[in-house]
Amino acid sequence: MVPEGQGPFHTALLVATLSRLMLRVAKELFPQRAYFDLVSTEKQTVADSVRTLLLEAQTIFSGPDLLLPRQGISLPLQRDEEYL
């Protein structure tokens, strides 16, 4: 029996979600360029930003008052156009 969250479907879903997140963060940080055109230092900036987002999410969802309203959370601006 495969532990929950460890099956191939869950792995593929996690990879796809993280990839999409990386591309969206890259487009927010470098709106005029595609992720694949970034140099290694810019890609590292994207990775650091995603890591920070994931740590913030982990902190929020691990707290005892998960269902209480949050103060001071700023979400990125949403854009209408698709980048991919």
C-alpha positions, 0 to 999 in steps of 0.5 A: 500500500502506498502512503497517502500523498506518495502515489505517482498521481500525487507526485505528478500533481505536485510537480505540475502545481510547483511548475505553474507557481514558478512560471507565475512568480517569474512572470510577476518578477520579470514581466517582459521575459519568459522563465526559460530566457532568465539567467541563473541568478534571476531563476534563483530569485524566482526559486527564493520567492517561491520558497518564501511563499511556500514557507508562509503557506506552511506557517499559515496552515500549521497555526492553531487558529487556521479558520480565523481571519488573517490580517496583513496578507497581501496577494499578488495582482491578478492579470487577465492575459495568459502567459503560456 
